[in-house]
Amino acid sequence: MDDYADEFDCTVEDVGDFVLMPGIVDSHVHINDPGTDWEGFDTASKAAAAGGITTLVDMPLNSLPVTTDAESFRSKLNAARGKLNVDCGFWGGIVPDNAHKMVELLQSGVLGIKAFLIDSGLKEFPNVSEGDLRKGMRAIADSGLPLLVHSELSNDTESTTVNNYTELLASRPRKWENDAIALMIELCEEYNCRTHIVHLSSSESIAQIKDAKSRGLPLSVETCPHYLYFNAEDIPIDNTLFKCAPPIREKENNELLCEAIKDGVIDLVVTDHSPAPPNLKAKSYNQAWGGISGLQFSLPVFWTVAKKYGLTLENVSALMCEKPAELAGIGGNKGKIAVGYQADFCVWDPDSEFRVSESMIEHRHKITPYLGRALKGVVKRTYLRGEKIYDDGAVVSLANGNIILA
């Protein structure tokens, strides 16, 4: 070890038997800044550092303004400056009335575009129709950047009141996902547009995804740790912390998602970290905000499940580091440990177990369905471009994150 230090004039650290992995890239995070008190760049990036995550990509909604044009994107950048403890890029959004602004938005530095095919729950970010997508997809395809799609498609014209988890699950059937993904495969092929299905929860969609990939379509798919770790059968019927869309489904469904990961049909695993203040989760079940808070714990949650299905450390690295970096267009310098890549590292102990406690949570709000859960895999250190930013329980370097632009 001393020989390396002498040769390269640098500090050499021995991580012993711990795993040295690329810094995790989480390409699906709702930081909700500016304009809300739901999270924020500072706390989100502290939680990321504590979780071995060195790069975030922020979603364009749950902030004021939403990121649907170049001007609002500048507001997002201004909010992020000086508050990032890890690196961060940004997705833009397509909504019914902004197709004419798509070229300017794509050229402003966003890493891609996000769309909802179903009501997002936010009047500032309405869902798009097939016609709306067609107006914007040519520009997106020509840019070479990806279109990320919340893929649920409902024929219901009236909203449904849900009073508990059983009703939530019944109200958002697999068919909604299946139909939406079928539409996106059709449009992906027609426009030859890089298309990414976010937070897949329906195992019934796996066959059509596999077929589309076999035909060489530029289609990629993600799922999230909560769709693998939790099962609908075990969720407390009235606990709003588990409420999300699409919903967490039954054990048999989720086992098939794990098999699709093993088979390479699902490309990446990211959090869809969607936090909210306690008062928004304390409302009636129907009115409570839907979203899972879990950014800091994505690695141990996924590893706890992955071990059961025979996934390897190499699989985890590909799913959580390499593939999300490729989706975001930063695969040339992040997501791998290789010559020419940035020195972003996650050092972790895959054999240690811990129980999630409120005192360790770096998120702005300390509510999460993982509280009290025993998880496998402890992050020991996190390095951002060679600098240690997290060390065995403490974020030790602040505000050194960079803004990433396309």
GUBALO-207512 format. One record per atom (N, C-alpha, C): x, y, z. Coordinates in steps of 0.2 Angstrom, whole numbers, padded with zeros to 4 digits, always signed. Each point is the difference from the previous one (the first is absolute). Layout:
XYZ ...
***
This chain:
+0004-0006+0000 -0004+0006+0000 +0004+0006+0000 +0006+0000+0004 +0004+0006+0000 +0003+0001-0007 +0002-0005-0003 +0003+0001-0007 -0005+0004-0005 -0006-0001+0001 -0005+0004-0004 +0000+0007+0002 +0000+0001+0006 +0000+0007+0003 +0007+0004-0002 +0005-0003+0000 +0007+0003-0002 +0000+0001-0008 -0003-0005-0004 +0000+0001-0007 -0004+0006-0003 -0006+0000+0003 -0005+0005-0002 -0001+0006+0004 +0003+0001+0006 +0000+0006+0004 -0007+0001+0002 -0003-0005+0003 -0007+0000+0002 -0001-0004+0006 -0006+0001+0003 -0002-0004+0006 -0003-0006-0002 +0002-0006+0003 -0003-0006-0002 -0003-0003+0006 -0006-0002-0001 -0004-0003+0005 -0002-0007-0001 +0001-0004+0005 -0001-0008-0001 -0007-0001+0003 -0005-0002-0004 -0007-0002+0002 +0000-0007+0002 +0005-0004+0001 +0000-0006+0003 -0005-0005-0004 -0004-0003+0003 -0005-0005-0003 -0006+0003-0002 -0001+0007+0001 -0006+0003-0002 +0000+0000-0008 -0006+0001-0003 -0001+0000-0007 +0001+0007-0002 +0004+0001-0005 +0001+0006-0004 -0004+0000-0006 -0005+0005+0000 -0004+0000-0006 -0001+0007-0003 -0001+0001-0006 -0001+0007-0003 -0006+0003+0005 +0001+0007+0000 -0005+0004+0003 -0007-0002-0003 -0005-0001+0004 -0007-0001-0003 -0002+0006-0004 -0004-0001-0005 -0003+0005-0004 -0008-0001+0001 -0003+0004+0003 -0007+0000+0001 -0004+0005-0005 -0003-0003-0006 -0002+0004-0005 -0008+0001+0001 -0003-0001+0006 -0007+0001+0001 -0001+0003+0007 +0001+0006+0001 +0000+0003+0006 -0005+0007+0000 -0004+0000+0005 -0004+0006+0000 +0003+0005+0006 +0004+0005-0002 +0003+0004+0005 -0005+0006+0002 -0005+0001-0004 -0005+0005+0002 +0002+0007+0002 +0005+0002-0004 +0003+0007+0001 +0001+0003-0007 -0002+0007+0000 -0002+0004+0005 -0008+0000+0001 -0002+0004+0005 -0007+0001+0001 -0004-0004+0005 +0003-0005+0003 -0003-0004+0005 +0004-0002+0006 -0003-0002+0005 +0004-0003+0006 +0000-0007+0000 +0000-0004-0006 -0001-0007+0000 +0007-0003+0001 +0005+0002-0003 +0007-0002+0001 +0005+0005-0001 +0003+0001-0006 +0005+0005-0001 +0006-0003-0002 +0004+0004-0004 +0007-0002-0002 +0005-0002+0005 +0000+0004+0006 +0005-0001+0005 -0002-0007+0003 -0006-0001+0003 -0001-0006+0003 -0001-0006-0004 -0002+0000-0006 +0000-0005-0005 +0007-0003-0001 +0004+0005-0002 +0007-0002-0001 +0004-0002+0006 -0002+0002+0006 +0003-0003+0006 -0002-0007+0001 -0006-0001-0001 -0003-0007+0000 +0003-0005-0005 +0001+0003-0006 +0004-0003-0006 +0007-0002+0002 +0004+0004+0003 +0006-0001+0002 +0001-0006+0005 -0005+0001+0005 +0000-0006+0005 -0002-0006-0002 -0003+0000-0006 -0002-0007-0003 +0004-0002-0006 +0006+0003-0001 +0005-0002-0005 -0002+0002-0007 -0004+0005+0000 -0003+0003-0006 +0004+0006-0002 +0004+0001-0006 +0004+0005-0001 -0003+0005-0006 -0006-0003-0003 -0003+0004-0005 -0008-0001+0000 -0003+0006+0000 -0007+0000+0000 -0003+0003-0007 -0006-0002-0002 -0003+0003-0005 -0007+0002+0002 -0001+0006+0000 -0006+0003+0003 -0006+0000-0005 -0006-0002+0003 -0006+0000-0004 -0003+0007-0001 -0004+0002-0005 -0002+0007-0002 -0006+0002+0004 -0003-0004+0004 -0006+0002+0003 +0001+0000+0008 -0006+0002+0003 +0001+0001+0008 +0004+0006+0002 +0001+0004-0005 +0004+0006+0002 -0005+0006-0003 +0002+0006+0002 -0003+0006-0003 +0005+0005-0002 +0001+0001-0007 -0004-0003-0005 +0002-0007-0002 -0004-0003-0004 +0002-0007-0002 +0004+0001-0006 +0004-0004-0002 +0006+0001-0005 -0003-0002-0007 -0004+0004-0003 -0003-0001-0007 +0002+0005-0005 +0005+0004+0002 +0002+0005-0006 +0007+0002+0003 +0004+0003-0005 +0007+0002+0002 +0000+0005+0006 -0005+0005+0000 +0000+0005+0006 -0001-0004+0006 -0005-0005+0001 +0000-0003+0006 +0006-0004+0002 +0003-0003-0005 +0006-0004+0001 +0006+0005+0003 +0000+0006-0002 +0005+0005+0003 -0002+0001+0007 -0006+0000+0002 -0002+0000+0007 +0002-0006+0004 +0000-0005-0003 +0002-0007+0003 +0007+0001+0001 +0004+0002-0005 +0007+0000+0001 +0002+0005+0006 -0003+0006+0000 +0001+0005+0005 -0001-0003+0007 -0005-0004+0001 -0002-0003+0006 +0005-0005+0002 +0003-0003-0004 +0005-0006+0001 +0007+0003+0002 +0002+0006-0003 +0007+0002+0001 +0002+0001+0007 +0005-0003+0002 +0003+0001+0007 -0003-0004+0005 -0005-0005-0002 -0003-0004+0005 +0001-0007-0002 +0004-0002-0005 +0001-0007-0002 +0006-0003+0004 -0002-0006+0003 +0006-0004+0004 +0002-0005-0005 -0004-0002-0005 +0002-0005-0005 -0002+0004-0007 +0003-0004-0005 -0002+0003-0007 -0007-0001-0002 -0003+0005-0004 -0007-0001-0001 -0002+0003-0007 -0003-0004-0004 -0003+0002-0007 -0008+0000+0001 -0003+0002-0006 -0007+0002+0001 -0004-0003-0006 -0006-0002+0001 -0004-0002-0006 -0005+0006-0001 -0002+0001-0006 -0005+0005-0002 -0007-0004+0000 -0005+0004-0002 -0007-0003+0000 -0004+0002-0006 -0004-0005-0003 -0004+0002-0005 -0007-0001+0003 -0004+0006-0001 -0007+0000+0002 -0004+0002-0006 -0007+0001+0000 -0004+0001-0006 +0001+0006-0004 +0003+0005+0004 +0001+0007-0004 +0007+0002-0001 +0005-0004+0000 +0007+0002-0001 +0004-0003-0005 -0004-0004-0005 +0004-0003-0005 +0004+0005-0004 -0003+0006-0001 +0004+0005-0004 +0006+0003+0004 +0001-0002+0006 +0006+0002+0004 +0005-0005+0001 -0002-0006-0004 +0004-0006+0002 +0007+0001-0003 +0001+0003-0006 +0007+0000-0002 +0004+0005+0004 -0002+0005+0002 +0004+0005+0005 +0001-0004+0006 -0005-0003+0003 +0001-0004+0006 +0006-0005+0000 -0001-0004-0006 +0005-0005-0001 +0007+0003-0001 +0001+0006-0002 +0006+0003-0002 +0003+0004+0006 -0004+0000+0006 +0002+0004+0006 +0004-0004+0004 +0001-0007+0000 +0004-0003+0004 -0003-0006+0004 -0007-0001-0001 -0003-0006+0003 +0002-0006-0003 +0000-0005+0004 +0003-0007-0002 -0005-0004-0004 -0006+0002+0000 -0006-0003-0003 -0006+0003+0002 -0006-0004-0002 -0007+0003+0001 -0004-0005+0003 -0004+0002+0005 -0004-0004+0004 -0008+0001-0002 -0004-0005-0001 -0007+0001-0001 -0004-0005+0004 -0006+0003+0002 -0005-0005+0003 -0006-0001-0005 -0002-0007+0000 -0005-0001-0004 -0007+0000+0004 +0001+0001+0007 -0006+0000+0004 +0001+0006+0005 -0005+0002+0003 +0000+0006+0004 +0005-0001+0005 +0005+0005+0001 +0005+0000+0004 -0002+0002+0007 -0006+0003+0001 -0002+0003+0006 +0002+0007+0001 +0003+0003-0005 +0002+0007+0001 -0002+0004-0006 -0004+0005+0001 -0003+0004-0005 +0005+0003-0004 +0006+0002+0002 +0006+0003-0003 +0003-0005-0005 -0001-0006+0001 +0003-0005-0005 -0005-0005-0002 -0005+0002-0005 -0005-0005-0002 +0003-0005-0004 -0004-0006-0001 +0002-0005-0004 -0001+0001-0007 +0004-0003-0005 -0001+0001-0007 -0004-0006-0003 -0003+0002-0006 -0003-0005-0004 +0005-0003-0005 -0003-0005-0004 +0004-0002-0005 +0002+0005-0005 -0005+0005-0001 +0001+0005-0005 +0005+0005+0003 +0000+0001+0006 +0005+0005+0003 +0007-0003-0001 +0001-0006+0001 +0006-0004-0001 +0003+0001-0007 -0005-0001-0004 +0002+0000-0007 +0003+0007-0002 -0003+0005+0003 +0002+0007-0002 +0007+0001+0003 +0002-0004+0005 +0007+0002+0003 +0005-0006-0002 -0002-0006-0002 +0005-0005+0000 +0005+0000-0006 -0002+0004-0005 +0005+0001-0006 +0006+0004+0003 -0002+0005+0003 +0006+0004+0003 +0004-0004+0005 -0003-0004+0004 +0003-0004+0005 +0005-0005-0003 -0003-0003-0005 +0004-0005-0004 +0006+0003-0004 -0001+0006-0003 +0005+0003-0003 +0006+0002+0005 -0002+0001+0006 +0005+0003+0005 +0005-0006+0002 -0003-0006-0001 +0004-0006+0003 -0001-0001+0007 -0004+0004+0004 -0001+0000+0007 -0006-0005+0001 +0000-0003+0006 -0006-0005+0001 -0006+0004+0002 -0006-0004-0001 -0007+0002+0002 -0001-0005+0006 -0001+0003+0006 -0002-0004+0005 -0008+0000+0002 -0003-0006+0000 -0007+0000+0001 -0003-0003+0006 -0004+0003+0003 -0004-0003+0006 -0006-0003-0004 +0001-0007+0000 -0005-0004-0005 -0005-0003+0004 -0006+0004+0001 -0006-0003+0001 -0005+0004-0004 -0005-0004-0003 -0005+0003-0005 -0007-0002+0003 -0004+0004+0002 -0006-0001+0002 -0006+0002-0005 -0005-0004+0000 -0006+0002-0004 -0005+0003+0004 +0001+0000+0007 -0005+0003+0004 +0000+0008+0000 -0006+0002-0001 -0001+0007-0001 -0002+0004+0007 -0001-0004+0005 -0001+0003+0007 +0005-0003+0005 +0002+0004+0004 +0005-0002+0005 -0003-0005+0005 +0004-0004+0003 -0003-0005+0005 +0003+0002+0007 -0005-0001+0005 +0002+0001+0006 +0003-0006+0003 +0006+0000+0003 +0003-0006+0003 +0001+0002+0008 -0003-0005+0004 +0000+0001+0007 +0006-0004+0004 +0003-0005-0004 +0005-0004+0003 +0005-0003-0005 +0005-0004+0002 +0004-0003-0005 -0003-0005-0005 -0005-0004+0003 -0003-0005-0004 -0004+0004-0006 -0003+0005+0002 -0004+0004-0006 +0005+0004-0004 +0006+0002+0002 +0005+0003-0004 +0002-0005-0005 +0002-0006+0002 +0002-0005-0004 -0005-0002-0006 -0006-0001+0002 -0005-0001-0005 -0002+0005-0005 +0002+0006+0003 -0002+0006-0005 +0005+0002-0005 +0006-0003+0001 +0006+0001-0005 +0002-0007-0003 -0004-0003-0004 +0002-0007-0002 +0006-0001-0005 +0002-0006+0000 +0006-0001-0005 -0002+0002-0007 -0006-0001-0002 -0002+0002-0007 +0002+0007-0001 +0000+0005+0004 +0001+0007-0001 +0008+0000-0002 +0004-0003+0003 +0007+0000-0002 +0001-0004-0006 -0003-0006-0001 +0001-0004-0006 -0002+0004-0006 -0006+0004+0000 -0003+0004-0006 +0005+0006-0001 +0002+0003+0005 +0005+0006-0001 +0006-0002-0003 +0003-0006+0002 +0006-0002-0002 +0000-0002-0008 -0006-0004-0001 -0001-0001-0007 +0000+0006-0005 -0004+0005+0003 +0000+0006-0004 +0007+0003-0001 +0004+0000+0005 +0007+0003+0000 +0005-0004-0004 -0001-0007-0001 +0004-0004-0004 -0002+0002-0007 -0006+0001-0002 -0003+0002-0006 +0003+0007-0002 +0000+0005+0004 +0003+0006-0002 +0008+0000+0000 +0003-0004+0004 +0007-0001+0000 +0002-0002-0007 -0003-0005-0002 +0001-0003-0007 -0001+0005-0005 -0006+0003+0000 -0002+0005-0005 +0005+0006-0001 +0003+0003+0006 +0004+0006+0000 +0007-0002+0001 +0002-0006+0001 +0007-0002+0002 +0002+0004+0005 -0004+0001+0005 +0002+0004+0006 +0002-0004+0006 +0006+0002+0003 +0002-0003+0006 -0006+0000+0005 -0003-0005+0002 -0005+0000+0005 +0001-0004+0006 -0001+0003+0006 +0001-0004+0006 -0006+0000+0004 -0002-0006+0002 -0005-0001+0005 +0002+0000+0007 -0003+0005+0004 +0002+0001+0007 -0004-0004+0004 +0002-0002+0006 -0003-0004+0005 -0005-0005-0002 +0003-0005-0004 -0004-0006-0001 -0003-0004+0006 -0006-0001+0000 -0003-0004+0006 -0004-0006-0003 -0002+0000-0006 -0004-0005-0003 +0004-0006-0003 +0000-0006+0003 +0004-0005-0003 -0003-0002-0007 -0006+0001-0001 -0004-0002-0006 +0003+0004-0006 +0004+0005+0001 +0003+0004-0006 +0006-0003-0002 +0003-0004+0004 +0007-0003-0002 +0000-0003-0007 -0005-0004-0002 +0001-0003-0006 +0000+0005-0006 -0004+0005+0000 +0000+0005-0005 +0006+0004+0000 +0003+0001+0005 +0006+0004+0001 +0006-0004-0003 +0000-0007+0002 +0005-0004-0003 +0000-0001-0007 -0006+0000-0003 -0001+0000-0007 +0002+0006-0004 -0001+0006+0003 +0002+0006-0003 +0007+0001+0000 +0004-0003+0005 +0007+0000+0001 +0003-0004-0006 -0003-0006+0000 +0002-0005-0005 +0000+0003-0007 -0004+0005-0002 -0001+0003-0006 +0005+0006-0001 +0004+0001+0005 +0005+0005+0000 -0003+0007+0001 -0006+0001+0003 -0002+0006+0001 +0004+0004+0006 +0001+0006+0000 +0003+0004+0005 -0004+0001+0006 -0001-0006+0003 -0005+0000+0006 +0004-0002+0006 -0001+0003+0006 +0003-0002+0006 -0005+0001+0006 +0001-0004+0005 -0005+0000+0006 +0004+0000+0006 -0003+0003+0005 +0002+0000+0007 -0005-0003+0005 +0002-0002+0005 -0005-0001+0006 +0003+0003+0006 -0003-0001+0006 +0002+0003+0006 +0001-0004+0006 +0004+0001+0004 +0001-0005+0006 -0007-0001+0004 -0004+0005+0000 -0006-0002+0004 -0005-0005-0003 +0001+0000-0007 -0004-0005-0003 +0002-0007+0000 +0006-0001+0003 +0004-0006+0001 +0000-0002+0007 +0000+0004+0005 +0001-0001+0007 -0006-0001+0003 -0005+0004-0001 -0007-0001+0003 -0005-0004-0005 -0005-0003+0003 -0005-0003-0003 -0007+0002+0002 -0004+0001-0004 -0007+0002+0001 -0003-0004+0006 +0001-0006+0001 -0003-0004+0005 +0002+0002+0007 +0006+0003+0000 +0003+0002+0007 -0001+0007+0002 -0003+0004-0005 +0000+0007+0002 -0006+0002+0004 +0001+0004+0006 -0006+0002+0004 -0005+0003-0004 -0006-0001+0001 -0005+0002-0005 -0001+0007+0001 +0001+0004+0005 -0001+0007+0001 +0006+0004+0000 +0006-0003-0001 +0006+0004+0001 +0002+0003-0007 -0001+0007+0000 +0001+0004-0006 +0008+0000-0002 +0004-0002+0004 +0007+0000-0002 +0002-0004-0006 -0004-0005-0001 +0001-0005-0005 -0004+0002-0007 -0004+0005+0001 -0004+0002-0006 +0005+0003-0005 -0001-0002-0006 +0004+0002-0006 -0004-0002-0007 +0003+0003-0005 -0003-0002-0007 +0005-0001-0005 +0000-0006-0003 -0005-0005+0001 +0001-0004+0006 -0004-0003+0003 +0000-0003+0007 +0005-0006+0000 +0002-0001+0006 +0004-0006+0002 -0005-0006-0001 +0002-0005-0004 -0005-0006-0001 +0002-0006+0004 -0003-0006-0002 +0000-0006+0004 +0007-0003-0001 +0001-0005+0005 +0007-0003+0001 +0001-0004-0007 -0005-0003-0003 +0001-0004-0006 +0003+0005-0006 -0004+0005+0000 +0002+0005-0005 +0007+0003+0001 +0002+0001+0006 +0006+0003+0001 +0006-0005+0000 -0001-0006+0001 +0005-0005-0002 +0001+0000-0007 -0005+0001-0004 +0001+0000-0008 +0004+0006-0002 -0001+0005+0004 +0004+0006-0002 +0008-0001+0002 +0001-0004+0005 +0007-0002+0002 +0003-0004-0005 -0004-0005-0003 +0002-0004-0005 +0002+0003-0006 -0004+0006-0002 +0001+0004-0006 +0006+0004+0001 +0002+0002+0006 +0007+0003+0001 +0005-0005-0001 +0000-0006+0002 +0005-0005-0001 +0000-0002-0007 -0005+0000-0004 +0000-0001-0007 +0002+0006-0005 +0001+0006+0003 +0002+0005-0003 -0005+0004-0004 -0007-0001+0002 -0005+0003-0003 -0001+0007+0003 +0001+0000+0006 +0000+0006+0004 +0007+0003+0001 +0001+0006-0003 +0007+0002-0001 +0003+0004+0007 -0004+0003+0004 +0003+0004+0005 -0005+0000+0006 +0003+0001+0006 -0004+0001+0006 +0002+0007+0003 -0005+0004+0001 +0001+0006+0003 -0006+0002+0005 +0000+0005+0003 -0004+0001+0006 -0007+0002-0001 -0001+0005-0005 -0006+0004+0000 -0001+0003+0007 +0005+0003+0003 -0001+0003+0006 -0005+0006+0000 -0005-0001+0003 -0006+0005+0000 -0002+0002+0007 +0003+0004+0003 -0001+0002+0007 -0006+0005+0001 -0003+0000+0006 -0005+0005+0001 +0001+0002+0008 -0002+0006+0002 -0001+0001+0007 -0005-0004+0003 +0001-0001+0007 -0004-0005+0003 -0008+0002+0000 -0001+0007+0000 -0007+0002-0001 -0004-0003-0006 +0004+0000-0006 -0003-0003-0006 -0001-0007+0000 +0004-0004+0004 -0001-0007+0001 -0005-0002+0005 -0002+0005+0005 -0005-0001+0005 -0007+0002-0002 -0001+0002-0006 -0007+0001-0002 -0004-0007-0001 -0006+0001-0002 -0004-0006-0001 +0004-0004-0006 -0001-0007+0000 +0003-0004-0005 -0001+0003-0007 -0005+0002-0002 -0002+0002-0007 +0004+0007-0001 +0001+0004+0005 +0003+0006-0001 +0008+0000+0001 +0002-0005+0004 +0007+0000+0001 +0005+0000-0006 +0005+0003+0000 +0005+0000-0005 +0003-0007-0001 +0000-0002-0007 +0003-0006-0001 +0007+0001-0002 +0004-0004+0003 +0007+0000-0002 +0004-0004+0006 +0006-0003-0002 +0004-0004+0005 +0006+0004+0001 +0002+0002+0006 +0006+0003+0002 +0005-0006+0002 +0006+0000-0004 +0004-0005+0001 +0007+0001-0003 +0002+0006-0002 +0006+0001-0004 +0006-0003+0004 +0001+0002+0006 +0006-0002+0004 +0001-0007+0001 -0005-0004-0001 +0000-0007+0002 -0001-0005-0007 +0001+0003-0005 -0001-0004-0007 +0004-0006+0000 +0007+0001+0001 +0005-0005+0000 -0002-0006+0004 -0001+0001+0007 -0001-0006+0004 -0007-0003-0001 -0005+0004-0002 -0006-0003-0001 +0000-0005-0006 +0003+0003-0005 +0001-0004-0006 +0004-0006+0001 +0006+0001+0003 +0004-0006+0002 -0003-0005+0004 -0004+0002+0005 -0004-0005+0004 -0004-0005-0004 -0003+0003-0005 -0004-0004-0005 +0004-0004-0005 +0005+0004-0003 +0004-0003-0005 +0004-0007+0002 +0002+0000+0006 +0004-0006+0003 -0005-0006+0000 -0006+0001+0001 -0005-0005+0000 -0001-0003-0007 +0001+0004-0005 -0001-0003-0007 +0006-0001-0004 +0006-0001+0004 +0006-0001-0003 +0003+0005-0004 -0002+0006+0000 +0004+0006-0003 +0006+0001+0003 +0005+0002-0004 +0007+0001+0003 +0002+0007+0001 +0005+0001+0003 +0003+0007+0001 +0001+0003-0007 +0002-0003-0005 +0001+0002-0007 -0007+0002-0002 -0005-0004+0001 -0007+0002-0002 -0002+0007+0003 +0001+0000+0006 -0002+0006+0004 +0003+0006-0003 +0007+0000-0001 +0003+0005-0003 -0002+0002-0007 -0002-0004-0004 -0003+0001-0007 -0006+0003+0001 -0005-0002+0004 -0007+0002+0001 +0000+0007+0003 +0004+0002+0004 +0000+0006+0004 +0005+0005-0001 +0005-0002-0004 +0005+0005-0002 +0001+0001-0007 +0002-0006-0004 +0001+0001-0007 -0006+0001-0004 -0005-0003+0001 -0006+0001-0005 -0004+0007+0001 -0001+0002+0007 -0002+0006+0000 +0004+0006-0002 +0006-0001+0000 +0005+0005-0003 -0001+0000-0008 -0001-0006-0003 -0001+0000-0007 -0006+0003-0002 -0006-0001+0004 -0006+0003-0001 +0001+0008+0000 +0003+0003+0004 +0001+0007+0001 +0005+0003-0004 +0003-0004-0004 +0005+0002-0005 +0007+0002+0003 +0001-0003+0006 +0007+0002+0003 +0004-0006+0001 -0002-0005-0004 +0004-0007+0000 +0007+0000-0002 +0002+0006-0002 +0007+0000-0002 +0005+0002+0005 -0003+0003+0006 +0004+0002+0005 -0002-0002+0007 -0006-0003+0001 -0003-0002+0006 -0003-0007-0001 -0001-0004+0006 -0003-0006+0000 +0005-0006-0001 +0006+0001-0001 +0005-0006+0000 +0007+0002+0004 +0004-0004+0002 +0006+0001+0002 +0005-0002-0006 +0002+0005-0003 +0005-0001-0006 +0004+0006-0002 +0005-0001-0003 +0004+0005-0002 -0004+0006-0004 +0001+0006+0002 -0004+0005-0003 -0006+0002+0003 -0003-0004+0004 -0006+0001+0004 +0001+0004+0006 -0005+0004+0002 +0001+0004+0007 +0001-0005+0006 +0003+0002+0005 +0002-0004+0005 -0006+0000+0005 -0006-0002-0002 -0006+0000+0004 +0000-0007+0003 +0000-0001+0007 +0000-0007+0003 -0005+0000+0005 -0003-0006+0001 -0003-0002+0006 +0003-0006+0003 +0002+0000+0006 +0003-0005+0004 -0005-0003+0005 -0001-0006-0001 -0005-0003+0005 +0001-0007+0002 -0003-0002+0005 +0000-0006+0003 -0006-0004-0001 +0000-0005-0005 -0006-0004-0002 -0002-0005+0005 +0004-0001+0005 -0002-0005+0005 -0003+0002+0007 +0001+0007+0001 -0002+0003+0006 -0008+0001-0001 -0003+0000+0006 -0007+0001+0000 -0001+0006+0005 -0005+0004-0001 -0002+0006+0004 -0008+0001+0000 -0002+0003+0005 -0007+0002+0000 -0001+0007-0001 -0005+0002-0004 -0001+0007-0002 -0003+0004+0006 +0004+0005+0002 -0003+0004+0006 +0000+0008-0002 -0005+0003+0003 -0001+0007-0002 +0006+0004+0001 +0005-0001+0004 +0005+0004+0002 +0005+0000-0006 +0000-0005-0004 +0005-0001-0006 -0002+0003-0006 -0007+0002+0000 -0003+0002-0007 +0002+0007-0001 +0003+0001-0006 +0002+0007-0003 -0005+0003-0004 -0005-0003-0002 -0006+0003-0003 -0003+0006+0004 -0003+0005-0003 -0003+0005+0003 -0005-0002+0005 -0004-0004-0002 -0005-0003+0004 +0001-0007+0002 +0000-0002+0006 +0002-0007+0003 -0005-0005-0001 -0005+0000-0005 -0005-0005+0000 +0002-0004-0006 -0001-0006+0000 +0002-0005-0005 -0003-0007+0002 -0002-0004-0005 -0003-0007+0002 +0006-0004+0002 +0006+0002-0001 +0006-0004+0002 +0002+0001+0008 -0003+0004+0003 +0002+0001+0007 -0002-0006+0004 +0006-0002+0004 -0001-0006+0004 +0002-0006-0004 +0001+0000-0006 +0001-0006-0004 +0008-0002+0001 +0001-0007+0000 +0007-0002+0000 +0002-0001-0007 +0005+0003-0002 +0003+0000-0007 +0007-0003+0000 +0002-0003-0006 +0006-0003-0001 +0005+0005-0004 +0006+0002+0002 +0004+0004-0004 +0001+0007+0003 +0006+0001+0003 +0001+0007+0003 +0005+0004-0004 -0002+0006-0002 +0005+0004-0003 +0005+0003+0005 +0006-0001-0002 +0005+0003+0005 +0003+0006-0002 +0001+0001-0007 +0003+0007-0002 -0002+0001-0007 -0001+0006-0002 -0002+0002-0007 +0005+0006-0002 +0003-0001-0006 +0005+0005-0003 -0003+0003-0006 +0000+0006-0001 -0002+0004-0006 +0006+0003-0003 +0002-0002-0006 +0005+0002-0004 +0007+0000+0004 +0000-0006+0004 +0006-0001+0004 +0000+0003+0007 -0005+0004+0002 +0000+0003+0006 -0005-0004+0005 +0002-0001+0006 -0005-0004+0004 -0005+0005+0002 -0006-0002-0001 -0006+0004+0002 -0004-0003+0006 +0001-0006+0001 -0004-0004+0005 +0005-0005+0003 +0000+0000+0007 +0004-0004+0003 -0003-0003+0007 -0002-0006-0001 -0002-0005+0005 -0005+0004+0005 -0006+0003-0003 -0005+0003+0004 -0001+0007+0000 +0005+0003-0004 +0000+0008+0000 +0001+0002-0007 -0004+0005-0002 +0002+0004-0006 +0006+0005+0001 +0006-0001-0003 +0005+0004+0002 +0003+0005-0004 -0003+0001-0006 +0002+0005-0005 -0007+0003-0003 -0001+0006+0000 -0006+0003-0002 +0001+0005-0006 -0006+0000-0004 +0000+0005-0005 +0005-0001-0006 +0003-0006-0001 +0005-0001-0005 -0003-0003-0006 -0007-0001+0000 -0003-0003-0006 +0000+0004-0006 +0000-0002-0006 +0000+0003-0006 -0007+0000-0004 -0002+0005-0003 -0006-0001-0005 +0002-0003-0006 -0004-0005-0002 +0002-0004-0006 -0005+0002-0006 +0003+0003-0005 -0005+0002-0006 +0002-0005-0006 -0005-0001-0004 +0001-0004-0006 +0004+0004-0005 
***
